[in-house]
Amino acid sequence: MREFYAHYFGARIELMHMSAIPETNDDPLKQHIGIIHIAISVGSKKRVIELTHRLEADGYEVIGKPRTTGDGYFESVVFDPERNRIEITV
């Protein structure tokens, strides 16, 4: 995994390589080649939980409940209306 940091803008791009990813994106719940999600930092675990609950109440599909991931991030994942993954993180 390689990461690129653009400190001036406060952004980070995470480039990953996994040999087991299929080349098709027929199933939006599975990993696929290409851009798979965008992550937005909301500043705290409390805000991640609040925003996730609010989006779920508004009818957005939550595909990853708030949790700490194996690499140490606290996040949730929701689909936008076009089924793109939006990762909400601290």
Secondary structure, DSSP 8 states (H G I E B T S, - for coil): -EEEEETTTTEEEEE---TT--S--SSTTS--SS--EEEEE-SSHHHHHHHHHHHHHTT--EEEEEEE-TTS-EEEEEE-TT--EEEEE-
